[in-house]
Amino acid sequence: MNKEAIFSEGAPSAIGAYSQAIRTGQFVFISGQIPLDPATMEIVEGDFEARARRVFDNLKAIAKEAGGELDQIVKLTVYLTDLDNFATVNSVMADYFQEPYPARAALGVAALPKGADVEAEAVLAV
């Protein structure tokens, strides 16, 4: 198996023993992105919508570095510490994706790294 690490300066550096993304064959597996500003490595300020947008901006930067775009995401998993934010995620996604939308799961979780309230990971087909 051939695998290639993908790194974008437009997304936060890994905060653990993982790559931002790995390409193997025609697929790019993007690691979970929380709403970190890549310049400061801190959670962005603002409301939940601002944090959700940062997550999708991070995914977009990594997809671009891999030679793709968000509309090539075939599977998206979203993690929320408060499922009451589910509707906001849907609204934000509508600004970033066109139909057909990726397959998606949204999960309620107890906690996320750095105290984030939203995280998303994706599989991109390029």
Steps between C-alpha positions, in 0.01 A plus 500: 500500500625844407408783735596864484464756778323824406580825683342842451619818667140621463388254767628442853802279549435162657481518880590134542649198330302525176508664156255767383412256223622188324459428131484140383389426146213730407397567860613763748417439865485833684556483875251657735509879490399711795450879476864592542635809330811371318689823576448491877412134562220626727125442474348783295298758685132556437187294504446137405443593134843668485660188646317271257612718208863476618470120503379501138765756401763266644356204306492714185867600536609138537281385211654773282854396599408144395391628157129483573210703631224457755251375241722194455438393860309173488476435876486754781478435872410786733545482878303737724512545875147645481258351249292818525761642257401246232280748309781755492737240356244429226471871423877547483541189284253644249747787445794265440348209306278449197275204428557216494616547858751257648385204705512620861474393859454745788585376846449647844814463711592588858814698416740594219868605498586846637142544625360533147128454447519383136734280297473350152697241307459412136581260217569670169500326160743669259 
